Amino acid sequence: MPGGLLAVNGNMGTFTRDTFSVIPELNVNVGFNITRMVRLFGTYNIFYWSSVARPGESINSRIDSRLVPTDPSFNPVAANRIFPSPQLFTRDFWGHAFTLGVEIGF
């Protein structure tokens, strides 16, 4: 049973789309031996991910109150069934990471 603000017949169900995506990555590692048994190191990592679908950006918040069962103007027959409608937006994503560490050997 549909109901609620964003769960109406216009956007319920399964919606899929196949898109080619790439994820190139670059790592840079640097280390320095302080003594024979103690080593400091650092790592920088960056990656790029194309065509990422992020759920928060795909929710259409435009609603027709006539489709909401708890609204006094509820009338699913007369309502415009365009809103809300499913949206599948994609965008590029960049990720970065930096790690510092100490290694102690015995």
Biopython code that builds the backbone (N, CA, C, O; Angstrom):
import numpy as np
from Bio.PDB.StructureBuilder import StructureBuilder

atoms = [
    (1, "MET", "N", (0.846, -1.188, 0.000)),
    (1, "MET", "CA", (0.000, 0.000, 0.000)),
    (1, "MET", "C", (0.877, 1.233, 0.000)),
    (1, "MET", "O", (1.631, 1.430, 0.953)),
    (2, "PRO", "N", (0.817, 2.083, -1.033)),
    (2, "PRO", "CA", (1.620, 3.296, -1.050)),
    (2, "PRO", "C", (1.141, 4.281, 0.008)),
    (2, "PRO", "O", (-0.017, 4.251, 0.426)),
    (3, "GLY", "N", (2.033, 5.136, 0.424)),
    (3, "GLY", "CA", (1.657, 6.147, 1.398)),
    (3, "GLY", "C", (2.863, 6.926, 1.860)),
    (3, "GLY", "O", (3.991, 6.442, 1.777)),
    (4, "GLY", "N", (2.633, 8.125, 2.344)),
    (4, "GLY", "CA", (3.715, 8.982, 2.783)),
    (4, "GLY", "C", (3.988, 10.060, 1.764)),
    (4, "GLY", "O", (3.328, 10.129, 0.728)),
    (5, "LEU", "N", (4.948, 10.890, 2.054)),
    (5, "LEU", "CA", (5.239, 12.009, 1.157)),
    (5, "LEU", "C", (5.975, 11.593, -0.106)),
    (5, "LEU", "O", (5.645, 12.059, -1.196)),
    (6, "LEU", "N", (6.959, 10.732, 0.026)),
    (6, "LEU", "CA", (7.788, 10.381, -1.134)),
    (6, "LEU", "C", (7.540, 8.962, -1.637)),
    (6, "LEU", "O", (8.159, 8.542, -2.614)),
    (7, "ALA", "N", (6.653, 8.221, -0.992)),
    (7, "ALA", "CA", (6.365, 6.845, -1.408)),
    (7, "ALA", "C", (4.974, 6.788, -2.019)),
    (7, "ALA", "O", (4.014, 6.368, -1.373)),
    (8, "VAL", "N", (4.882, 7.210, -3.257)),
    (8, "VAL", "CA", (3.617, 7.188, -3.982)),
    (8, "VAL", "C", (3.817, 6.396, -5.271)),
    (8, "VAL", "O", (4.948, 6.053, -5.615)),
    (9, "ASN", "N", (2.750, 6.106, -5.975)),
    (9, "ASN", "CA", (2.833, 5.258, -7.166)),
    (9, "ASN", "C", (3.791, 5.790, -8.225)),
    (9, "ASN", "O", (4.370, 5.004, -8.975)),
    (10, "GLY", "N", (3.973, 7.112, -8.306)),
    (10, "GLY", "CA", (4.833, 7.680, -9.338)),
    (10, "GLY", "C", (6.297, 7.346, -9.191)),
    (10, "GLY", "O", (7.031, 7.388, -10.178)),
    (11, "ASN", "N", (6.753, 7.013, -7.984)),
    (11, "ASN", "CA", (8.174, 6.730, -7.814)),
    (11, "ASN", "C", (8.440, 5.437, -7.049)),
    (11, "ASN", "O", (9.549, 5.231, -6.556)),
    (12, "MET", "N", (7.458, 4.581, -6.945)),
    (12, "MET", "CA", (7.679, 3.295, -6.276)),
    (12, "MET", "C", (8.077, 2.246, -7.298)),
    (12, "MET", "O", (7.691, 2.319, -8.465)),
    (13, "GLY", "N", (8.844, 1.280, -6.856)),
    (13, "GLY", "CA", (9.260, 0.198, -7.733)),
    (13, "GLY", "C", (10.762, 0.157, -7.881)),
    (13, "GLY", "O", (11.494, 0.761, -7.096)),
    (14, "THR", "N", (11.212, -0.552, -8.883)),
    (14, "THR", "CA", (12.633, -0.706, -9.143)),
    (14, "THR", "C", (12.983, 0.016, -10.431)),
    (14, "THR", "O", (12.342, -0.185, -11.462)),
    (15, "PHE", "N", (14.000, 0.856, -10.365)),
    (15, "PHE", "CA", (14.463, 1.606, -11.523)),
    (15, "PHE", "C", (15.959, 1.358, -11.656)),
    (15, "PHE", "O", (16.710, 1.529, -10.696)),
    (16, "THR", "N", (16.387, 0.959, -12.837)),
    (16, "THR", "CA", (17.798, 0.657, -13.041)),
    (16, "THR", "C", (18.319, 1.378, -14.274)),
    (16, "THR", "O", (17.571, 1.748, -15.179)),
    (17, "ARG", "N", (19.629, 1.558, -14.269)),
    (17, "ARG", "CA", (20.319, 2.116, -15.426)),
    (17, "ARG", "C", (21.758, 1.645, -15.351)),
    (17, "ARG", "O", (22.384, 1.756, -14.297)),
    (18, "ASP", "N", (22.290, 1.129, -16.424)),
    (18, "ASP", "CA", (23.673, 0.677, -16.471)),
    (18, "ASP", "C", (24.527, 1.754, -17.114)),
    (18, "ASP", "O", (24.227, 2.230, -18.209)),
    (19, "THR", "N", (25.590, 2.131, -16.426)),
    (19, "THR", "CA", (26.502, 3.157, -16.921)),
    (19, "THR", "C", (27.931, 2.687, -16.697)),
    (19, "THR", "O", (28.247, 2.129, -15.646)),
    (20, "PHE", "N", (28.786, 2.910, -17.672)),
    (20, "PHE", "CA", (30.202, 2.566, -17.538)),
    (20, "PHE", "C", (30.872, 3.558, -16.597)),
    (20, "PHE", "O", (30.620, 4.760, -16.673)),
    (21, "SER", "N", (31.715, 3.059, -15.720)),
    (21, "SER", "CA", (32.391, 3.895, -14.739)),
    (21, "SER", "C", (33.838, 3.446, -14.603)),
    (21, "SER", "O", (34.145, 2.267, -14.775)),
    (22, "VAL", "N", (34.725, 4.385, -14.295)),
    (22, "VAL", "CA", (36.136, 4.062, -14.072)),
    (22, "VAL", "C", (36.553, 4.582, -12.703)),
    (22, "VAL", "O", (36.000, 5.560, -12.199)),
    (23, "ILE", "N", (37.551, 3.902, -12.103)),
    (23, "ILE", "CA", (38.074, 4.317, -10.809)),
    (23, "ILE", "C", (39.608, 4.250, -10.844)),
    (23, "ILE", "O", (40.190, 3.305, -10.312)),
    (24, "PRO", "N", (40.271, 5.239, -11.463)),
    (24, "PRO", "CA", (41.735, 5.257, -11.397)),
    (24, "PRO", "C", (42.197, 5.717, -10.010)),
    (24, "PRO", "O", (41.504, 6.473, -9.329)),
    (25, "GLU", "N", (43.381, 5.244, -9.607)),
    (25, "GLU", "CA", (43.885, 5.526, -8.265)),
    (25, "GLU", "C", (45.389, 5.805, -8.329)),
    (25, "GLU", "O", (46.104, 5.222, -9.144)),
    (26, "LEU", "N", (45.856, 6.699, -7.465)),
    (26, "LEU", "CA", (47.278, 7.022, -7.367)),
    (26, "LEU", "C", (47.683, 6.967, -5.906)),
    (26, "LEU", "O", (47.038, 7.582, -5.057)),
    (27, "ASN", "N", (48.760, 6.227, -5.603)),
    (27, "ASN", "CA", (49.311, 6.122, -4.250)),
    (27, "ASN", "C", (50.738, 6.632, -4.246)),
    (27, "ASN", "O", (51.513, 6.334, -5.155)),
    (28, "VAL", "N", (51.088, 7.403, -3.221)),
    (28, "VAL", "CA", (52.463, 7.860, -3.030)),
    (28, "VAL", "C", (52.871, 7.451, -1.621)),
    (28, "VAL", "O", (52.223, 7.838, -0.649)),
    (29, "ASN", "N", (53.944, 6.669, -1.507)),
    (29, "ASN", "CA", (54.438, 6.191, -0.222)),
    (29, "ASN", "C", (55.834, 6.748, 0.022)),
    (29, "ASN", "O", (56.690, 6.709, -0.862)),
    (30, "VAL", "N", (56.058, 7.263, 1.221)),
    (30, "VAL", "CA", (57.360, 7.803, 1.604)),
    (30, "VAL", "C", (57.710, 7.240, 2.973)),
    (30, "VAL", "O", (56.872, 7.209, 3.874)),
    (31, "GLY", "N", (58.949, 6.797, 3.123)),
    (31, "GLY", "CA", (59.395, 6.272, 4.410)),
    (31, "GLY", "C", (60.778, 6.784, 4.746)),
    (31, "GLY", "O", (61.576, 7.094, 3.861)),
    (32, "PHE", "N", (61.056, 6.870, 6.053)),
    (32, "PHE", "CA", (62.348, 7.359, 6.513)),
    (32, "PHE", "C", (62.758, 6.541, 7.732)),
    (32, "PHE", "O", (62.029, 6.474, 8.721)),
    (33, "ASN", "N", (63.943, 5.915, 7.651)),
    (33, "ASN", "CA", (64.457, 5.141, 8.775)),
    (33, "ASN", "C", (65.156, 6.076, 9.755)),
    (33, "ASN", "O", (66.176, 6.682, 9.427)),
    (34, "ILE", "N", (64.600, 6.190, 10.959)),
    (34, "ILE", "CA", (65.217, 7.014, 11.996)),
    (34, "ILE", "C", (66.384, 6.256, 12.615)),
    (34, "ILE", "O", (67.476, 6.804, 12.767)),
    (35, "THR", "N", (66.157, 5.012, 12.966)),
    (35, "THR", "CA", (67.208, 4.102, 13.430)),
    (35, "THR", "C", (67.014, 2.793, 12.682)),
    (35, "THR", "O", (66.175, 2.684, 11.789)),
    (36, "ARG", "N", (67.827, 1.783, 13.076)),
    (36, "ARG", "CA", (67.678, 0.479, 12.443)),
    (36, "ARG", "C", (66.330, -0.162, 12.741)),
    (36, "ARG", "O", (65.848, -0.985, 11.964)),
    (37, "MET", "N", (65.714, 0.215, 13.871)),
    (37, "MET", "CA", (64.484, -0.442, 14.306)),
    (37, "MET", "C", (63.251, 0.470, 14.263)),
    (37, "MET", "O", (62.135, -0.005, 14.475)),
    (38, "VAL", "N", (63.428, 1.748, 13.997)),
    (38, "VAL", "CA", (62.299, 2.681, 13.984)),
    (38, "VAL", "C", (62.221, 3.354, 12.616)),
    (38, "VAL", "O", (63.206, 3.888, 12.106)),
    (39, "ARG", "N", (61.039, 3.314, 12.047)),
    (39, "ARG", "CA", (60.826, 3.882, 10.707)),
    (39, "ARG", "C", (59.556, 4.726, 10.722)),
    (39, "ARG", "O", (58.528, 4.277, 11.229)),
    (40, "LEU", "N", (59.607, 5.928, 10.182)),
    (40, "LEU", "CA", (58.439, 6.791, 9.977)),
    (40, "LEU", "C", (58.007, 6.653, 8.525)),
    (40, "LEU", "O", (58.840, 6.540, 7.626)),
    (41, "PHE", "N", (56.693, 6.663, 8.304)),
    (41, "PHE", "CA", (56.228, 6.574, 6.925)),
    (41, "PHE", "C", (54.954, 7.392, 6.753)),
    (41, "PHE", "O", (54.227, 7.656, 7.710)),
    (42, "GLY", "N", (54.710, 7.776, 5.531)),
    (42, "GLY", "CA", (53.506, 8.509, 5.174)),
    (42, "GLY", "C", (53.007, 8.040, 3.820)),
    (42, "GLY", "O", (53.790, 7.665, 2.946)),
    (43, "THR", "N", (51.698, 8.068, 3.660)),
    (43, "THR", "CA", (51.077, 7.635, 2.409)),
    (43, "THR", "C", (50.000, 8.629, 2.016)),
    (43, "THR", "O", (49.198, 9.057, 2.845)),
    (44, "TYR", "N", (49.991, 8.992, 0.739)),
    (44, "TYR", "CA", (48.914, 9.822, 0.197)),
    (44, "TYR", "C", (48.231, 9.017, -0.890)),
    (44, "TYR", "O", (48.886, 8.408, -1.735)),
    (45, "ASN", "N", (46.908, 9.022, -0.860)),
    (45, "ASN", "CA", (46.117, 8.260, -1.816)),
    (45, "ASN", "C", (45.045, 9.183, -2.380)),
    (45, "ASN", "O", (44.377, 9.900, -1.635)),
    (46, "ILE", "N", (44.884, 9.160, -3.695)),
    (46, "ILE", "CA", (43.816, 9.915, -4.351)),
    (46, "ILE", "C", (43.161, 9.009, -5.392)),
    (46, "ILE", "O", (43.840, 8.253, -6.087)),
    (47, "PHE", "N", (41.844, 9.097, -5.489)),
    (47, "PHE", "CA", (41.157, 8.332, -6.530)),
    (47, "PHE", "C", (40.013, 9.155, -7.097)),
    (47, "PHE", "O", (39.493, 10.069, -6.458)),
    (48, "TYR", "N", (39.644, 8.801, -8.307)),
    (48, "TYR", "CA", (38.564, 9.456, -9.035)),
    (48, "TYR", "C", (37.566, 8.388, -9.433)),
    (48, "TYR", "O", (37.954, 7.329, -9.927)),
    (49, "TRP", "N", (36.281, 8.653, -9.223)),
    (49, "TRP", "CA", (35.236, 7.695, -9.583)),
    (49, "TRP", "C", (34.228, 8.423, -10.452)),
    (49, "TRP", "O", (33.592, 9.377, -10.004)),
    (50, "SER", "N", (34.078, 7.981, -11.694)),
    (50, "SER", "CA", (33.157, 8.640, -12.620)),
    (50, "SER", "C", (31.763, 8.020, -12.509)),
    (50, "SER", "O", (31.621, 6.849, -12.156)),
    (51, "SER", "N", (30.764, 8.798, -12.807)),
    (51, "SER", "CA", (29.358, 8.350, -12.885)),
    (51, "SER", "C", (28.859, 7.686, -11.602)),
    (51, "SER", "O", (28.332, 6.575, -11.640)),
    (52, "VAL", "N", (29.024, 8.358, -10.483)),
    (52, "VAL", "CA", (28.554, 7.839, -9.195)),
    (52, "VAL", "C", (27.119, 8.298, -8.978)),
    (52, "VAL", "O", (26.818, 9.486, -9.090)),
    (53, "ALA", "N", (26.236, 7.358, -8.667)),
    (53, "ALA", "CA", (24.847, 7.686, -8.323)),
    (53, "ALA", "C", (24.764, 7.797, -6.809)),
    (53, "ALA", "O", (24.961, 6.810, -6.100)),
    (54, "ARG", "N", (24.472, 8.997, -6.308)),
    (54, "ARG", "CA", (24.374, 9.219, -4.868)),
    (54, "ARG", "C", (22.902, 9.327, -4.495)),
    (54, "ARG", "O", (22.207, 10.207, -5.002)),
    (55, "PRO", "N", (22.413, 8.456, -3.621)),
    (55, "PRO", "CA", (20.976, 8.370, -3.321)),
    (55, "PRO", "C", (20.353, 9.677, -2.863)),
    (55, "PRO", "O", (19.222, 9.977, -3.243)),
    (56, "GLY", "N", (21.050, 10.458, -2.065)),
    (56, "GLY", "CA", (20.481, 11.705, -1.556)),
    (56, "GLY", "C", (20.169, 12.713, -2.650)),
    (56, "GLY", "O", (19.289, 13.557, -2.482)),
    (57, "GLU", "N", (20.875, 12.635, -3.758)),
    (57, "GLU", "CA", (20.639, 13.548, -4.870)),
    (57, "GLU", "C", (19.590, 13.018, -5.838)),
    (57, "GLU", "O", (19.160, 13.738, -6.739)),
    (58, "SER", "N", (19.179, 11.780, -5.663)),
    (58, "SER", "CA", (18.225, 11.171, -6.586)),
    (58, "SER", "C", (16.791, 11.211, -6.081)),
    (58, "SER", "O", (15.883, 10.759, -6.778)),
    (59, "ILE", "N", (16.570, 11.741, -4.892)),
    (59, "ILE", "CA", (15.216, 11.827, -4.352)),
    (59, "ILE", "C", (14.566, 13.105, -4.853)),
    (59, "ILE", "O", (15.079, 14.200, -4.619)),
    (60, "ASN", "N", (13.457, 12.972, -5.532)),
    (60, "ASN", "CA", (12.704, 14.121, -6.021)),
    (60, "ASN", "C", (11.763, 14.558, -4.909)),
    (60, "ASN", "O", (10.847, 13.821, -4.541)),
    (61, "SER", "N", (11.983, 15.746, -4.375)),
    (61, "SER", "CA", (11.168, 16.205, -3.245)),
    (61, "SER", "C", (9.920, 16.973, -3.679)),
    (61, "SER", "O", (9.165, 17.436, -2.824)),
    (62, "ARG", "N", (9.688, 17.119, -4.962)),
    (62, "ARG", "CA", (8.436, 17.740, -5.437)),
    (62, "ARG", "C", (7.324, 16.718, -5.326)),
    (62, "ARG", "O", (7.437, 15.610, -5.849)),
    (63, "ILE", "N", (6.259, 17.084, -4.652)),
    (63, "ILE", "CA", (5.154, 16.150, -4.446)),
    (63, "ILE", "C", (3.832, 16.793, -4.845)),
    (63, "ILE", "O", (3.687, 18.015, -4.855)),
    (64, "ASP", "N", (2.899, 15.954, -5.165)),
    (64, "ASP", "CA", (1.519, 16.371, -5.415)),
    (64, "ASP", "C", (0.725, 15.885, -4.209)),
    (64, "ASP", "O", (0.558, 14.680, -4.018)),
    (65, "SER", "N", (0.238, 16.809, -3.402)),
    (65, "SER", "CA", (-0.433, 16.432, -2.151)),
    (65, "SER", "C", (-1.668, 15.575, -2.390)),
    (65, "SER", "O", (-2.134, 14.897, -1.474)),
    (66, "ARG", "N", (-2.202, 15.594, -3.596)),
    (66, "ARG", "CA", (-3.376, 14.760, -3.886)),
    (66, "ARG", "C", (-3.022, 13.282, -3.949)),
    (66, "ARG", "O", (-3.914, 12.434, -3.979)),
    (67, "LEU", "N", (-1.709, 12.958, -3.968)),
    (67, "LEU", "CA", (-1.276, 11.561, -3.975)),
    (67, "LEU", "C", (-0.941, 11.038, -2.580)),
    (67, "LEU", "O", (-0.664, 9.849, -2.421)),
    (68, "VAL", "N", (-0.961, 11.906, -1.568)),
    (68, "VAL", "CA", (-0.614, 11.507, -0.205)),
    (68, "VAL", "C", (-1.893, 11.101, 0.527)),
    (68, "VAL", "O", (-2.769, 11.940, 0.740)),
    (69, "PRO", "N", (-2.017, 9.832, 0.914)),
    (69, "PRO", "CA", (-3.269, 9.352, 1.523)),
    (69, "PRO", "C", (-3.671, 10.088, 2.798)),
    (69, "PRO", "O", (-4.858, 10.126, 3.124)),
    (70, "THR", "N", (-2.728, 10.671, 3.523)),
    (70, "THR", "CA", (-3.065, 11.361, 4.773)),
    (70, "THR", "C", (-3.434, 12.825, 4.565)),
    (70, "THR", "O", (-3.776, 13.508, 5.531)),
    (71, "ASP", "N", (-3.376, 13.323, 3.343)),
    (71, "ASP", "CA", (-3.706, 14.719, 3.053)),
    (71, "ASP", "C", (-5.210, 14.858, 2.816)),
    (71, "ASP", "O", (-5.811, 13.984, 2.191)),
    (72, "PRO", "N", (-5.839, 15.949, 3.305)),
    (72, "PRO", "CA", (-7.286, 16.139, 3.085)),
    (72, "PRO", "C", (-7.671, 16.241, 1.612)),
    (72, "PRO", "O", (-8.801, 15.917, 1.249)),
    (73, "SER", "N", (-6.744, 16.689, 0.753)),
    (73, "SER", "CA", (-7.049, 16.822, -0.670)),
    (73, "SER", "C", (-6.729, 15.543, -1.457)),
    (73, "SER", "O", (-6.661, 15.582, -2.686)),
    (74, "PHE", "N", (-6.534, 14.421, -0.770)),
    (74, "PHE", "CA", (-6.187, 13.154, -1.414)),
    (74, "PHE", "C", (-7.207, 12.787, -2.486)),
    (74, "PHE", "O", (-8.396, 12.625, -2.208)),
    (75, "ASN", "N", (-6.714, 12.659, -3.722)),
    (75, "ASN", "CA", (-7.550, 12.273, -4.852)),
    (75, "ASN", "C", (-6.627, 11.696, -5.924)),
    (75, "ASN", "O", (-6.230, 12.411, -6.844)),
    (76, "PRO", "N", (-6.286, 10.428, -5.820)),
    (76, "PRO", "CA", (-5.315, 9.849, -6.750)),
    (76, "PRO", "C", (-5.783, 9.825, -8.193)),
    (76, "PRO", "O", (-4.954, 9.720, -9.097)),
    (77, "VAL", "N", (-7.068, 9.918, -8.438)),
    (77, "VAL", "CA", (-7.578, 9.896, -9.812)),
    (77, "VAL", "C", (-7.300, 11.234, -10.494)),
    (77, "VAL", "O", (-6.902, 11.256, -11.658)),
    (78, "ALA", "N", (-7.502, 12.346, -9.792)),
    (78, "ALA", "CA", (-7.341, 13.672, -10.380)),
    (78, "ALA", "C", (-5.912, 14.201, -10.302)),
    (78, "ALA", "O", (-5.606, 15.230, -10.904)),
    (79, "ALA", "N", (-5.041, 13.524, -9.577)),
    (79, "ALA", "CA", (-3.685, 14.036, -9.350)),
    (79, "ALA", "C", (-2.819, 13.899, -10.591)),
    (79, "ALA", "O", (-3.011, 13.003, -11.414)),
    (80, "ASN", "N", (-1.867, 14.802, -10.703)),
    (80, "ASN", "CA", (-0.860, 14.752, -11.749)),
    (80, "ASN", "C", (0.171, 13.708, -11.337)),
    (80, "ASN", "O", (0.855, 13.898, -10.331)),
    (81, "ARG", "N", (0.301, 12.642, -12.061)),
    (81, "ARG", "CA", (1.170, 11.537, -11.658)),
    (81, "ARG", "C", (2.627, 11.736, -12.076)),
    (81, "ARG", "O", (3.400, 10.779, -12.098)),
    (82, "ILE", "N", (3.002, 12.955, -12.402)),
    (82, "ILE", "CA", (4.384, 13.220, -12.789)),
    (82, "ILE", "C", (5.273, 13.394, -11.566)),
    (82, "ILE", "O", (6.439, 12.998, -11.602)),
    (83, "PHE", "N", (4.761, 13.971, -10.490)),
    (83, "PHE", "CA", (5.572, 14.254, -9.303)),
    (83, "PHE", "C", (5.108, 13.413, -8.131)),
    (83, "PHE", "O", (3.898, 13.242, -7.976)),
    (84, "PRO", "N", (5.962, 12.887, -7.316)),
    (84, "PRO", "CA", (7.390, 12.791, -7.593)),
    (84, "PRO", "C", (7.663, 11.688, -8.608)),
    (84, "PRO", "O", (6.915, 10.716, -8.710)),
    (85, "SER", "N", (8.723, 11.855, -9.337)),
    (85, "SER", "CA", (9.102, 10.853, -10.325)),
    (85, "SER", "C", (10.530, 10.417, -10.034)),
    (85, "SER", "O", (11.290, 11.171, -9.427)),
    (86, "PRO", "N", (10.908, 9.216, -10.454)),
    (86, "PRO", "CA", (12.264, 8.746, -10.195)),
    (86, "PRO", "C", (13.283, 9.553, -10.988)),
    (86, "PRO", "O", (13.049, 9.922, -12.138)),
    (87, "GLN", "N", (14.408, 9.816, -10.353)),
    (87, "GLN", "CA", (15.511, 10.523, -11.001)),
    (87, "GLN", "C", (16.772, 9.714, -10.753)),
    (87, "GLN", "O", (16.963, 9.191, -9.655)),
    (88, "LEU", "N", (17.615, 9.606, -11.731)),
    (88, "LEU", "CA", (18.885, 8.916, -11.563)),
    (88, "LEU", "C", (20.001, 9.862, -12.006)),
    (88, "LEU", "O", (20.418, 9.842, -13.164)),
    (89, "PHE", "N", (20.477, 10.681, -11.083)),
    (89, "PHE", "CA", (21.555, 11.613, -11.370)),
    (89, "PHE", "C", (22.891, 10.979, -11.023)),
    (89, "PHE", "O", (22.997, 10.227, -10.054)),
    (90, "THR", "N", (23.904, 11.282, -11.811)),
    (90, "THR", "CA", (25.257, 10.822, -11.502)),
    (90, "THR", "C", (26.194, 12.020, -11.520)),
    (90, "THR", "O", (25.925, 13.030, -12.171)),
    (91, "ARG", "N", (27.282, 11.892, -10.807)),
    (91, "ARG", "CA", (28.317, 12.927, -10.797)),
    (91, "ARG", "C", (29.654, 12.270, -10.532)),
    (91, "ARG", "O", (29.724, 11.092, -10.180)),
    (92, "ASP", "N", (30.707, 13.036, -10.702)),
    (92, "ASP", "CA", (32.054, 12.530, -10.459)),
    (92, "ASP", "C", (32.397, 12.690, -8.982)),
    (92, "ASP", "O", (31.904, 13.600, -8.315)),
    (93, "PHE", "N", (33.246, 11.801, -8.483)),
    (93, "PHE", "CA", (33.615, 11.807, -7.064)),
    (93, "PHE", "C", (35.125, 11.684, -6.938)),
    (93, "PHE", "O", (35.737, 10.816, -7.561)),
    (94, "TRP", "N", (35.725, 12.555, -6.131)),
    (94, "TRP", "CA", (37.152, 12.505, -5.835)),
    (94, "TRP", "C", (37.320, 12.115, -4.373)),
    (94, "TRP", "O", (36.631, 12.660, -3.510)),
    (95, "GLY", "N", (38.217, 11.187, -4.080)),
    (95, "GLY", "CA", (38.514, 10.793, -2.708)),
    (95, "GLY", "C", (39.991, 10.960, -2.420)),
    (95, "GLY", "O", (40.834, 10.683, -3.273)),
    (96, "HIS", "N", (40.302, 11.413, -1.219)),
    (96, "HIS", "CA", (41.689, 11.631, -0.792)),
    (96, "HIS", "C", (41.889, 10.954, 0.560)),
    (96, "HIS", "O", (40.958, 10.865, 1.360)),
    (97, "ALA", "N", (43.102, 10.480, 0.807)),
    (97, "ALA", "CA", (43.448, 9.916, 2.112)),
    (97, "ALA", "C", (44.918, 10.184, 2.378)),
    (97, "ALA", "O", (45.744, 10.149, 1.466)),
    (98, "PHE", "N", (45.234, 10.450, 3.632)),
    (98, "PHE", "CA", (46.612, 10.675, 4.052)),
    (98, "PHE", "C", (46.848, 9.870, 5.321)),
    (98, "PHE", "O", (46.057, 9.941, 6.261)),
    (99, "THR", "N", (47.940, 9.101, 5.349)),
    (99, "THR", "CA", (48.251, 8.250, 6.489)),
    (99, "THR", "C", (49.664, 8.531, 6.966)),
    (99, "THR", "O", (50.592, 8.644, 6.166)),
    (100, "LEU", "N", (49.816, 8.643, 8.265)),
    (100, "LEU", "CA", (51.137, 8.750, 8.890)),
    (100, "LEU", "C", (51.297, 7.578, 9.839)),
    (100, "LEU", "O", (50.325, 7.146, 10.459)),
    (101, "GLY", "N", (52.525, 7.051, 9.963)),
    (101, "GLY", "CA", (52.710, 5.937, 10.865)),
    (101, "GLY", "C", (54.145, 5.794, 11.333)),
    (101, "GLY", "O", (55.071, 6.375, 10.769)),
    (102, "VAL", "N", (54.297, 5.003, 12.382)),
    (102, "VAL", "CA", (55.606, 4.651, 12.937)),
    (102, "VAL", "C", (55.683, 3.132, 12.968)),
    (102, "VAL", "O", (54.760, 2.460, 13.428)),
    (103, "GLU", "N", (56.778, 2.608, 12.481)),
    (103, "GLU", "CA", (56.998, 1.162, 12.478)),
    (103, "GLU", "C", (58.177, 0.844, 13.383)),
    (103, "GLU", "O", (59.266, 1.397, 13.230)),
    (104, "ILE", "N", (57.941, -0.056, 14.326)),
    (104, "ILE", "CA", (59.007, -0.447, 15.250)),
    (104, "ILE", "C", (59.268, -1.936, 15.041)),
    (104, "ILE", "O", (58.363, -2.759, 15.181)),
    (105, "GLY", "N", (60.499, -2.271, 14.708)),
    (105, "GLY", "CA", (60.867, -3.657, 14.466)),
    (105, "GLY", "C", (61.732, -4.211, 15.593)),
    (105, "GLY", "O", (62.384, -3.455, 16.314)),
    (106, "PHE", "N", (61.733, -5.528, 15.740)),
    (106, "PHE", "CA", (62.536, -6.177, 16.780)),
    (106, "PHE", "C", (63.501, -7.134, 16.167)),
    (106, "PHE", "O", (64.268, -7.780, 16.882)),
]
sb = StructureBuilder()
sb.init_structure("model")
sb.init_model(0)
sb.init_chain("A")
sb.init_seg("    ")
for serial, (resi, resn, name, xyz) in enumerate(atoms, 1):
    if name == "N":
        sb.init_residue(resn, " ", resi, " ")
    sb.init_atom(name, np.array(xyz, "f"), 0.0, 1.0, " ", f" {name:<3s}", serial, name[0])
structure = sb.get_structure()
